[in-house]
């Protein structure tokens, strides 16, 4: 699922949630942030109509070459549970999002 990332109210790029749990997720992205950075994730329109307007606050817990391990700022909220139960977009939509110019990380 593609998400927009922001920090301090400014959009900083895109990422794809590789797995998600009630306590956090792994976010595949080229964006490099320090451990403990506060971020907000917002699913893209291609994710699911059920997730429209959803914003999730998280912190970076670990960093590796594939992306960011994140922890939700508040765990197991109804918003997090909605993300866990959201249907995955059809492969065609996921491919479109992956090739979308907006899906590329922003230059810093």
Backbone atoms as SQL, in Angstrom:
CREATE TABLE atoms (id INTEGER PRIMARY KEY, chain TEXT, resi INTEGER, resn TEXT, atom TEXT, x REAL, y REAL, z REAL);
INSERT INTO atoms VALUES
  (1, 'A', 1, 'UNK', 'N', 0.850, -1.165, 0.000),
  (2, 'A', 1, 'UNK', 'CA', 0.000, 0.000, 0.000),
  (3, 'A', 1, 'UNK', 'C', 0.903, 1.237, 0.000),
  (4, 'A', 2, 'UNK', 'N', 0.673, 2.124, -0.945),
  (5, 'A', 2, 'UNK', 'CA', 1.453, 3.360, -1.044),
  (6, 'A', 2, 'UNK', 'C', 0.923, 4.400, -0.075),
  (7, 'A', 3, 'UNK', 'N', 1.855, 5.089, 0.580),
  (8, 'A', 3, 'UNK', 'CA', 1.504, 6.150, 1.512),
  (9, 'A', 3, 'UNK', 'C', 2.371, 7.369, 1.250),
  (10, 'A', 4, 'UNK', 'N', 1.809, 8.533, 1.539),
  (11, 'A', 4, 'UNK', 'CA', 2.571, 9.778, 1.509),
  (12, 'A', 4, 'UNK', 'C', 3.140, 9.983, 2.910),
  (13, 'A', 5, 'UNK', 'N', 4.359, 10.445, 2.968),
  (14, 'A', 5, 'UNK', 'CA', 5.006, 10.704, 4.248),
  (15, 'A', 5, 'UNK', 'C', 5.173, 12.197, 4.439),
  (16, 'A', 6, 'UNK', 'N', 4.931, 12.634, 5.654),
  (17, 'A', 6, 'UNK', 'CA', 5.191, 14.028, 5.976),
  (18, 'A', 6, 'UNK', 'C', 5.871, 14.093, 7.336),
  (19, 'A', 7, 'UNK', 'N', 6.555, 15.197, 7.544),
  (20, 'A', 7, 'UNK', 'CA', 7.236, 15.451, 8.808),
  (21, 'A', 7, 'UNK', 'C', 7.096, 16.934, 9.104),
  (22, 'A', 8, 'UNK', 'N', 6.686, 17.262, 10.299),
  (23, 'A', 8, 'UNK', 'CA', 6.467, 18.661, 10.697),
  (24, 'A', 8, 'UNK', 'C', 5.532, 19.373, 9.738),
  (25, 'A', 9, 'UNK', 'N', 4.537, 18.651, 9.210),
  (26, 'A', 9, 'UNK', 'CA', 3.535, 19.233, 8.333),
  (27, 'A', 9, 'UNK', 'C', 3.928, 19.361, 6.878),
  (28, 'A', 10, 'UNK', 'N', 5.159, 19.008, 6.522),
  (29, 'A', 10, 'UNK', 'CA', 5.628, 19.118, 5.139),
  (30, 'A', 10, 'UNK', 'C', 5.759, 17.727, 4.528),
  (31, 'A', 11, 'UNK', 'N', 5.212, 17.551, 3.323),
  (32, 'A', 11, 'UNK', 'CA', 5.338, 16.270, 2.638),
  (33, 'A', 11, 'UNK', 'C', 6.797, 16.045, 2.258),
  (34, 'A', 12, 'UNK', 'N', 7.305, 14.836, 2.570),
  (35, 'A', 12, 'UNK', 'CA', 8.708, 14.543, 2.281),
  (36, 'A', 12, 'UNK', 'C', 8.883, 13.421, 1.262),
  (37, 'A', 13, 'UNK', 'N', 7.802, 12.747, 0.863),
  (38, 'A', 13, 'UNK', 'CA', 7.933, 11.705, -0.154),
  (39, 'A', 13, 'UNK', 'C', 6.901, 10.618, -0.011),
  (40, 'A', 14, 'UNK', 'N', 7.230, 9.482, -0.628),
  (41, 'A', 14, 'UNK', 'CA', 6.322, 8.343, -0.681),
  (42, 'A', 14, 'UNK', 'C', 7.026, 7.089, -0.193),
  (43, 'A', 15, 'UNK', 'N', 6.228, 6.103, 0.185),
  (44, 'A', 15, 'UNK', 'CA', 6.748, 4.803, 0.562),
  (45, 'A', 15, 'UNK', 'C', 5.663, 3.765, 0.392),
  (46, 'A', 16, 'UNK', 'N', 6.046, 2.518, 0.497),
  (47, 'A', 16, 'UNK', 'CA', 5.106, 1.413, 0.375),
  (48, 'A', 16, 'UNK', 'C', 5.177, 0.573, 1.645),
  (49, 'A', 17, 'UNK', 'N', 4.037, 0.363, 2.281),
  (50, 'A', 17, 'UNK', 'CA', 4.003, -0.448, 3.490),
  (51, 'A', 17, 'UNK', 'C', 4.169, -1.908, 3.090),
  (52, 'A', 18, 'UNK', 'N', 5.250, -2.527, 3.583),
  (53, 'A', 18, 'UNK', 'CA', 5.534, -3.921, 3.250),
  (54, 'A', 18, 'UNK', 'C', 4.809, -4.860, 4.206),
  (55, 'A', 19, 'UNK', 'N', 4.732, -4.506, 5.452),
  (56, 'A', 19, 'UNK', 'CA', 3.940, -5.271, 6.417),
  (57, 'A', 19, 'UNK', 'C', 3.490, -4.322, 7.511),
  (58, 'A', 20, 'UNK', 'N', 2.426, -4.703, 8.188),
  (59, 'A', 20, 'UNK', 'CA', 1.839, -3.820, 9.191),
  (60, 'A', 20, 'UNK', 'C', 1.332, -4.673, 10.348),
  (61, 'A', 21, 'UNK', 'N', 1.454, -4.127, 11.556),
  (62, 'A', 21, 'UNK', 'CA', 0.934, -4.803, 12.742),
  (63, 'A', 21, 'UNK', 'C', 0.299, -3.756, 13.642),
  (64, 'A', 22, 'UNK', 'N', -0.214, -4.188, 14.783),
  (65, 'A', 22, 'UNK', 'CA', -0.835, -3.240, 15.704),
  (66, 'A', 22, 'UNK', 'C', 0.188, -2.303, 16.331),
  (67, 'A', 23, 'UNK', 'N', 1.486, -2.682, 16.298),
  (68, 'A', 23, 'UNK', 'CA', 2.494, -1.837, 16.926),
  (69, 'A', 23, 'UNK', 'C', 3.328, -1.019, 15.944),
  (70, 'A', 24, 'UNK', 'N', 3.317, -1.387, 14.655),
  (71, 'A', 24, 'UNK', 'CA', 4.123, -0.652, 13.687),
  (72, 'A', 24, 'UNK', 'C', 4.069, -1.262, 12.308),
  (73, 'A', 25, 'UNK', 'N', 5.069, -0.924, 11.487),
  (74, 'A', 25, 'UNK', 'CA', 5.099, -1.408, 10.106),
  (75, 'A', 25, 'UNK', 'C', 6.519, -1.268, 9.569),
  (76, 'A', 26, 'UNK', 'N', 6.763, -1.904, 8.425),
  (77, 'A', 26, 'UNK', 'CA', 7.992, -1.639, 7.692),
  (78, 'A', 26, 'UNK', 'C', 7.611, -0.880, 6.446),
  (79, 'A', 27, 'UNK', 'N', 8.303, 0.206, 6.194),
  (80, 'A', 27, 'UNK', 'CA', 7.999, 1.088, 5.080),
  (81, 'A', 27, 'UNK', 'C', 9.143, 1.046, 4.079),
  (82, 'A', 28, 'UNK', 'N', 8.876, 0.492, 2.890),
  (83, 'A', 28, 'UNK', 'CA', 9.887, 0.478, 1.836),
  (84, 'A', 28, 'UNK', 'C', 9.924, 1.862, 1.209),
  (85, 'A', 29, 'UNK', 'N', 11.081, 2.504, 1.270),
  (86, 'A', 29, 'UNK', 'CA', 11.233, 3.866, 0.758),
  (87, 'A', 29, 'UNK', 'C', 12.709, 4.187, 0.578),
  (88, 'A', 30, 'UNK', 'N', 12.986, 5.142, -0.272),
  (89, 'A', 30, 'UNK', 'CA', 14.352, 5.641, -0.463),
  (90, 'A', 30, 'UNK', 'C', 14.659, 6.789, 0.497),
  (91, 'A', 31, 'UNK', 'N', 13.626, 7.287, 1.158),
  (92, 'A', 31, 'UNK', 'CA', 13.800, 8.412, 2.084),
  (93, 'A', 31, 'UNK', 'C', 14.646, 7.951, 3.261),
  (94, 'A', 32, 'UNK', 'N', 15.628, 8.747, 3.602),
  (95, 'A', 32, 'UNK', 'CA', 16.489, 8.441, 4.739),
  (96, 'A', 32, 'UNK', 'C', 16.172, 9.410, 5.866),
  (97, 'A', 33, 'UNK', 'N', 15.752, 8.853, 6.971),
  (98, 'A', 33, 'UNK', 'CA', 15.435, 9.648, 8.156),
  (99, 'A', 33, 'UNK', 'C', 16.171, 9.057, 9.350),
  (100, 'A', 34, 'UNK', 'N', 16.438, 9.863, 10.353),
  (101, 'A', 34, 'UNK', 'CA', 17.118, 9.336, 11.539),
  (102, 'A', 34, 'UNK', 'C', 16.151, 8.555, 12.435),
  (103, 'A', 35, 'UNK', 'N', 16.696, 7.657, 13.231),
  (104, 'A', 35, 'UNK', 'CA', 15.903, 6.960, 14.234),
  (105, 'A', 35, 'UNK', 'C', 15.283, 8.013, 15.152),
  (106, 'A', 36, 'UNK', 'N', 14.047, 7.759, 15.536),
  (107, 'A', 36, 'UNK', 'CA', 13.223, 8.633, 16.389),
  (108, 'A', 36, 'UNK', 'C', 12.600, 9.822, 15.660),
  (109, 'A', 37, 'UNK', 'N', 12.812, 9.943, 14.340),
  (110, 'A', 37, 'UNK', 'CA', 12.132, 11.001, 13.586),
  (111, 'A', 37, 'UNK', 'C', 10.627, 10.762, 13.646),
  (112, 'A', 38, 'UNK', 'N', 9.878, 11.820, 13.819),
  (113, 'A', 38, 'UNK', 'CA', 8.413, 11.723, 13.837),
  (114, 'A', 38, 'UNK', 'C', 7.892, 11.941, 12.425),
  (115, 'A', 39, 'UNK', 'N', 7.019, 11.049, 11.994),
  (116, 'A', 39, 'UNK', 'CA', 6.445, 11.140, 10.658),
  (117, 'A', 39, 'UNK', 'C', 4.941, 10.895, 10.720),
  (118, 'A', 40, 'UNK', 'N', 4.267, 11.301, 9.652),
  (119, 'A', 40, 'UNK', 'CA', 2.849, 11.027, 9.483),
  (120, 'A', 40, 'UNK', 'C', 2.680, 10.322, 8.147),
  (121, 'A', 41, 'UNK', 'N', 1.898, 9.240, 8.136),
  (122, 'A', 41, 'UNK', 'CA', 1.622, 8.482, 6.923),
  (123, 'A', 41, 'UNK', 'C', 0.174, 8.716, 6.515),
  (124, 'A', 42, 'UNK', 'N', -0.039, 8.882, 5.212),
  (125, 'A', 42, 'UNK', 'CA', -1.385, 9.061, 4.675),
  (126, 'A', 42, 'UNK', 'C', -1.519, 8.178, 3.441),
  (127, 'A', 43, 'UNK', 'N', -2.390, 7.140, 3.500),
  (128, 'A', 43, 'UNK', 'CA', -2.560, 6.280, 2.328),
  (129, 'A', 43, 'UNK', 'C', -2.970, 7.088, 1.099),
  (130, 'A', 44, 'UNK', 'N', -2.451, 6.700, -0.067),
  (131, 'A', 44, 'UNK', 'CA', -2.811, 7.383, -1.304),
  (132, 'A', 44, 'UNK', 'C', -4.218, 6.988, -1.712),
  (133, 'A', 45, 'UNK', 'N', -4.765, 7.723, -2.654),
  (134, 'A', 45, 'UNK', 'CA', -6.118, 7.442, -3.132),
  (135, 'A', 45, 'UNK', 'C', -6.233, 6.034, -3.707),
  (136, 'A', 46, 'UNK', 'N', -5.143, 5.500, -4.252),
  (137, 'A', 46, 'UNK', 'CA', -5.171, 4.158, -4.839),
  (138, 'A', 46, 'UNK', 'C', -5.267, 3.074, -3.772),
  (139, 'A', 47, 'UNK', 'N', -5.003, 3.404, -2.508),
  (140, 'A', 47, 'UNK', 'CA', -4.975, 2.396, -1.452),
  (141, 'A', 47, 'UNK', 'C', -6.352, 1.780, -1.228),
  (142, 'A', 48, 'UNK', 'N', -7.319, 2.577, -0.865),
  (143, 'A', 48, 'UNK', 'CA', -8.672, 2.086, -0.593),
  (144, 'A', 48, 'UNK', 'C', -9.551, 3.267, -0.217),
  (145, 'A', 49, 'UNK', 'N', -10.773, 3.259, -0.694),
  (146, 'A', 49, 'UNK', 'CA', -11.700, 4.331, -0.338),
  (147, 'A', 49, 'UNK', 'C', -11.966, 4.329, 1.163),
  (148, 'A', 50, 'UNK', 'N', -11.881, 3.158, 1.805),
  (149, 'A', 50, 'UNK', 'CA', -12.119, 3.052, 3.245),
  (150, 'A', 50, 'UNK', 'C', -11.058, 3.785, 4.055),
  (151, 'A', 51, 'UNK', 'N', -9.894, 4.031, 3.461),
  (152, 'A', 51, 'UNK', 'CA', -8.802, 4.686, 4.174),
  (153, 'A', 51, 'UNK', 'C', -8.672, 6.161, 3.832),
  (154, 'A', 52, 'UNK', 'N', -9.588, 6.686, 3.032),
  (155, 'A', 52, 'UNK', 'CA', -9.522, 8.085, 2.618),
  (156, 'A', 52, 'UNK', 'C', -9.509, 9.013, 3.829),
  (157, 'A', 53, 'UNK', 'N', -8.573, 9.937, 3.844),
  (158, 'A', 53, 'UNK', 'CA', -8.462, 10.908, 4.927),
  (159, 'A', 53, 'UNK', 'C', -7.734, 10.392, 6.160),
  (160, 'A', 54, 'UNK', 'N', -7.307, 9.140, 6.146),
  (161, 'A', 54, 'UNK', 'CA', -6.608, 8.557, 7.285),
  (162, 'A', 54, 'UNK', 'C', -5.194, 9.119, 7.393),
  (163, 'A', 55, 'UNK', 'N', -4.810, 9.537, 8.579),
  (164, 'A', 55, 'UNK', 'CA', -3.448, 10.003, 8.841),
  (165, 'A', 55, 'UNK', 'C', -2.968, 9.300, 10.102),
  (166, 'A', 56, 'UNK', 'N', -1.775, 8.705, 10.013),
  (167, 'A', 56, 'UNK', 'CA', -1.237, 7.931, 11.117),
  (168, 'A', 56, 'UNK', 'C', 0.108, 8.504, 11.552),
  (169, 'A', 57, 'UNK', 'N', 0.228, 8.795, 12.825),
  (170, 'A', 57, 'UNK', 'CA', 1.482, 9.316, 13.362),
  (171, 'A', 57, 'UNK', 'C', 2.364, 8.152, 13.788),
  (172, 'A', 58, 'UNK', 'N', 3.647, 8.266, 13.476),
  (173, 'A', 58, 'UNK', 'CA', 4.596, 7.206, 13.797),
  (174, 'A', 58, 'UNK', 'C', 5.954, 7.819, 14.104),
  (175, 'A', 59, 'UNK', 'N', 6.860, 6.956, 14.560),
  (176, 'A', 59, 'UNK', 'CA', 8.250, 7.354, 14.744),
  (177, 'A', 59, 'UNK', 'C', 9.125, 6.300, 14.098),
  (178, 'A', 60, 'UNK', 'N', 10.261, 6.716, 13.588),
  (179, 'A', 60, 'UNK', 'CA', 11.208, 5.790, 12.972),
  (180, 'A', 60, 'UNK', 'C', 11.907, 5.028, 14.097),
  (181, 'A', 61, 'UNK', 'N', 11.787, 3.690, 14.060),
  (182, 'A', 61, 'UNK', 'CA', 12.395, 2.843, 15.083),
  (183, 'A', 61, 'UNK', 'C', 13.712, 2.246, 14.614),
  (184, 'A', 62, 'UNK', 'N', 13.819, 1.988, 13.289),
  (185, 'A', 62, 'UNK', 'CA', 15.070, 1.462, 12.733),
  (186, 'A', 62, 'UNK', 'C', 15.155, 1.834, 11.263),
  (187, 'A', 63, 'UNK', 'N', 16.366, 1.803, 10.760),
  (188, 'A', 63, 'UNK', 'CA', 16.625, 2.168, 9.370),
  (189, 'A', 63, 'UNK', 'C', 17.497, 1.083, 8.759),
  (190, 'A', 64, 'UNK', 'N', 17.153, 0.650, 7.543),
  (191, 'A', 64, 'UNK', 'CA', 18.049, -0.245, 6.812),
  (192, 'A', 64, 'UNK', 'C', 18.027, 0.127, 5.334),
  (193, 'A', 65, 'UNK', 'N', 18.726, -0.637, 4.523),
  (194, 'A', 65, 'UNK', 'CA', 18.880, -0.277, 3.110),
  (195, 'A', 65, 'UNK', 'C', 17.568, -0.316, 2.331),
  (196, 'A', 66, 'UNK', 'N', 16.559, -1.037, 2.819),
  (197, 'A', 66, 'UNK', 'CA', 15.270, -1.124, 2.119),
  (198, 'A', 66, 'UNK', 'C', 14.278, -0.063, 2.553),
  (199, 'A', 67, 'UNK', 'N', 14.500, 0.527, 3.735),
  (200, 'A', 67, 'UNK', 'CA', 13.540, 1.519, 4.192),
  (201, 'A', 67, 'UNK', 'C', 13.572, 1.738, 5.688),
  (202, 'A', 68, 'UNK', 'N', 12.373, 1.922, 6.267),
  (203, 'A', 68, 'UNK', 'CA', 12.236, 2.337, 7.657),
  (204, 'A', 68, 'UNK', 'C', 11.323, 1.394, 8.431),
  (205, 'A', 69, 'UNK', 'N', 11.774, 0.974, 9.593),
  (206, 'A', 69, 'UNK', 'CA', 10.890, 0.295, 10.536),
  (207, 'A', 69, 'UNK', 'C', 10.255, 1.375, 11.387),
  (208, 'A', 70, 'UNK', 'N', 8.939, 1.389, 11.472),
  (209, 'A', 70, 'UNK', 'CA', 8.259, 2.455, 12.200),
  (210, 'A', 70, 'UNK', 'C', 7.376, 1.879, 13.292),
  (211, 'A', 71, 'UNK', 'N', 7.185, 2.662, 14.338),
  (212, 'A', 71, 'UNK', 'CA', 6.258, 2.336, 15.418),
  (213, 'A', 71, 'UNK', 'C', 5.171, 3.393, 15.443),
  (214, 'A', 72, 'UNK', 'N', 3.929, 2.939, 15.603),
  (215, 'A', 72, 'UNK', 'CA', 2.814, 3.880, 15.700),
  (216, 'A', 72, 'UNK', 'C', 2.962, 4.665, 16.992),
  (217, 'A', 73, 'UNK', 'N', 2.617, 5.935, 16.959),
  (218, 'A', 73, 'UNK', 'CA', 2.683, 6.770, 18.164),
  (219, 'A', 73, 'UNK', 'C', 1.639, 6.313, 19.180),
  (220, 'A', 74, 'UNK', 'N', 0.481, 5.876, 18.698),
  (221, 'A', 74, 'UNK', 'CA', -0.557, 5.295, 19.548),
  (222, 'A', 74, 'UNK', 'C', -0.919, 3.961, 18.908),
  (223, 'A', 75, 'UNK', 'N', -0.767, 2.877, 19.660),
  (224, 'A', 75, 'UNK', 'CA', -0.943, 1.552, 19.081),
  (225, 'A', 75, 'UNK', 'C', -2.384, 1.056, 19.173),
  (226, 'A', 76, 'UNK', 'N', -2.750, 0.265, 18.174),
  (227, 'A', 76, 'UNK', 'CA', -4.039, -0.445, 18.125),
  (228, 'A', 76, 'UNK', 'C', -5.252, 0.469, 18.225),
  (229, 'A', 77, 'UNK', 'N', -5.166, 1.642, 17.640),
  (230, 'A', 77, 'UNK', 'CA', -6.322, 2.533, 17.575),
  (231, 'A', 77, 'UNK', 'C', -7.245, 2.045, 16.463),
  (232, 'A', 78, 'UNK', 'N', -8.470, 2.533, 16.410),
  (233, 'A', 78, 'UNK', 'CA', -9.349, 2.155, 15.302),
  (234, 'A', 78, 'UNK', 'C', -8.734, 2.462, 13.929),
  (235, 'A', 79, 'UNK', 'N', -7.948, 3.534, 13.825),
  (236, 'A', 79, 'UNK', 'CA', -7.297, 3.876, 12.557),
  (237, 'A', 79, 'UNK', 'C', -6.283, 2.812, 12.156),
  (238, 'A', 80, 'UNK', 'N', -5.493, 2.341, 13.124),
  (239, 'A', 80, 'UNK', 'CA', -4.506, 1.297, 12.842),
  (240, 'A', 80, 'UNK', 'C', -5.227, 0.018, 12.442),
  (241, 'A', 81, 'UNK', 'N', -6.277, -0.318, 13.158),
  (242, 'A', 81, 'UNK', 'CA', -7.030, -1.533, 12.838),
  (243, 'A', 81, 'UNK', 'C', -7.653, -1.440, 11.447),
  (244, 'A', 82, 'UNK', 'N', -8.065, -0.235, 11.038),
  (245, 'A', 82, 'UNK', 'CA', -8.606, -0.056, 9.679),
  (246, 'A', 82, 'UNK', 'C', -7.532, -0.348, 8.644),
  (247, 'A', 83, 'UNK', 'N', -6.313, 0.070, 8.922),
  (248, 'A', 83, 'UNK', 'CA', -5.200, -0.194, 8.013),
  (249, 'A', 83, 'UNK', 'C', -4.928, -1.692, 7.919),
  (250, 'A', 84, 'UNK', 'N', -5.020, -2.382, 9.035),
  (251, 'A', 84, 'UNK', 'CA', -4.775, -3.825, 9.058),
  (252, 'A', 84, 'UNK', 'C', -5.808, -4.606, 8.252),
  (253, 'A', 85, 'UNK', 'N', -7.042, -4.113, 8.242),
  (254, 'A', 85, 'UNK', 'CA', -8.108, -4.842, 7.568),
  (255, 'A', 85, 'UNK', 'C', -8.432, -4.309, 6.183),
  (256, 'A', 86, 'UNK', 'N', -7.732, -3.278, 5.745),
  (257, 'A', 86, 'UNK', 'CA', -7.997, -2.685, 4.426),
  (258, 'A', 86, 'UNK', 'C', -7.611, -3.675, 3.330),
  (259, 'A', 87, 'UNK', 'N', -8.450, -3.772, 2.314),
  (260, 'A', 87, 'UNK', 'CA', -8.082, -4.637, 1.196),
  (261, 'A', 87, 'UNK', 'C', -6.897, -4.060, 0.436),
  (262, 'A', 88, 'UNK', 'N', -6.070, -4.933, -0.064),
  (263, 'A', 88, 'UNK', 'CA', -4.952, -4.486, -0.904),
  (264, 'A', 88, 'UNK', 'C', -5.497, -4.020, -2.236),
  (265, 'A', 89, 'UNK', 'N', -4.881, -2.988, -2.839),
  (266, 'A', 89, 'UNK', 'CA', -5.356, -2.540, -4.148),
  (267, 'A', 89, 'UNK', 'C', -5.070, -3.614, -5.183),
  (268, 'A', 90, 'UNK', 'N', -5.882, -3.660, -6.234),
  (269, 'A', 90, 'UNK', 'CA', -5.595, -4.609, -7.308),
  (270, 'A', 90, 'UNK', 'C', -4.190, -4.379, -7.839),
  (271, 'A', 91, 'UNK', 'N', -3.504, -5.436, -8.307),
  (272, 'A', 91, 'UNK', 'CA', -2.122, -5.284, -8.793),
  (273, 'A', 91, 'UNK', 'C', -1.951, -4.178, -9.821),
  (274, 'A', 92, 'UNK', 'N', -2.944, -3.977, -10.677),
  (275, 'A', 92, 'UNK', 'CA', -2.835, -2.935, -11.703),
  (276, 'A', 92, 'UNK', 'C', -2.728, -1.552, -11.055),
  (277, 'A', 93, 'UNK', 'N', -3.519, -1.297, -10.011),
  (278, 'A', 93, 'UNK', 'CA', -3.457, -0.007, -9.333),
  (279, 'A', 93, 'UNK', 'C', -2.142, 0.154, -8.585),
  (280, 'A', 94, 'UNK', 'N', -1.676, -0.907, -7.960),
  (281, 'A', 94, 'UNK', 'CA', -0.407, -0.844, -7.253),
  (282, 'A', 94, 'UNK', 'C', 0.730, -0.544, -8.229),
  (283, 'A', 95, 'UNK', 'N', 0.671, -1.143, -9.412),
  (284, 'A', 95, 'UNK', 'CA', 1.709, -0.897, -10.419),
  (285, 'A', 95, 'UNK', 'C', 1.658, 0.551, -10.900),
  (286, 'A', 96, 'UNK', 'N', 0.450, 1.084, -11.074),
  (287, 'A', 96, 'UNK', 'CA', 0.319, 2.482, -11.484),
  (288, 'A', 96, 'UNK', 'C', 0.920, 3.403, -10.437),
  (289, 'A', 97, 'UNK', 'N', 0.619, 3.133, -9.161),
  (290, 'A', 97, 'UNK', 'CA', 1.163, 3.969, -8.090),
  (291, 'A', 97, 'UNK', 'C', 2.681, 3.868, -8.061),
  (292, 'A', 98, 'UNK', 'N', 3.214, 2.692, -8.303),
  (293, 'A', 98, 'UNK', 'CA', 4.663, 2.500, -8.272),
  (294, 'A', 98, 'UNK', 'C', 5.349, 3.251, -9.400),
  (295, 'A', 99, 'UNK', 'N', 4.648, 3.455, -10.519),
  (296, 'A', 99, 'UNK', 'CA', 5.242, 4.144, -11.659),
  (297, 'A', 99, 'UNK', 'C', 4.870, 5.615, -11.734),
  (298, 'A', 100, 'UNK', 'N', 4.042, 6.070, -10.811),
  (299, 'A', 100, 'UNK', 'CA', 3.576, 7.447, -10.779),
  (300, 'A', 100, 'UNK', 'C', 4.723, 8.373, -10.393),
  (301, 'A', 101, 'UNK', 'N', 4.834, 9.508, -11.059),
  (302, 'A', 101, 'UNK', 'CA', 5.876, 10.478, -10.722),
  (303, 'A', 101, 'UNK', 'C', 5.783, 10.906, -9.262),
  (304, 'A', 102, 'UNK', 'N', 4.545, 10.990, -8.717),
  (305, 'A', 102, 'UNK', 'CA', 4.370, 11.401, -7.331),
  (306, 'A', 102, 'UNK', 'C', 4.866, 10.348, -6.357),
  (307, 'A', 103, 'UNK', 'N', 5.061, 9.111, -6.816),
  (308, 'A', 103, 'UNK', 'CA', 5.479, 8.038, -5.942),
  (309, 'A', 103, 'UNK', 'C', 6.984, 8.028, -5.717),
  (310, 'A', 104, 'UNK', 'N', 7.714, 8.832, -6.458),
  (311, 'A', 104, 'UNK', 'CA', 9.165, 8.884, -6.276),
  (312, 'A', 104, 'UNK', 'C', 9.511, 9.790, -5.104),
  (313, 'A', 105, 'UNK', 'N', 10.529, 9.419, -4.355),
  (314, 'A', 105, 'UNK', 'CA', 10.928, 10.279, -3.232),
  (315, 'A', 105, 'UNK', 'C', 11.334, 11.664, -3.721),
  (316, 'A', 106, 'UNK', 'N', 11.055, 12.640, -2.894),
  (317, 'A', 106, 'UNK', 'CA', 11.417, 14.012, -3.212),
  (318, 'A', 106, 'UNK', 'C', 12.907, 14.203, -2.989),
  (319, 'A', 107, 'UNK', 'N', 13.506, 15.025, -3.807),
  (320, 'A', 107, 'UNK', 'CA', 14.927, 15.365, -3.629),
  (321, 'A', 107, 'UNK', 'C', 15.051, 16.232, -2.390),
  (322, 'A', 108, 'UNK', 'N', 16.128, 16.042, -1.679),
  (323, 'A', 108, 'UNK', 'CA', 16.328, 16.843, -0.462),
  (324, 'A', 108, 'UNK', 'C', 17.462, 17.796, -0.663);
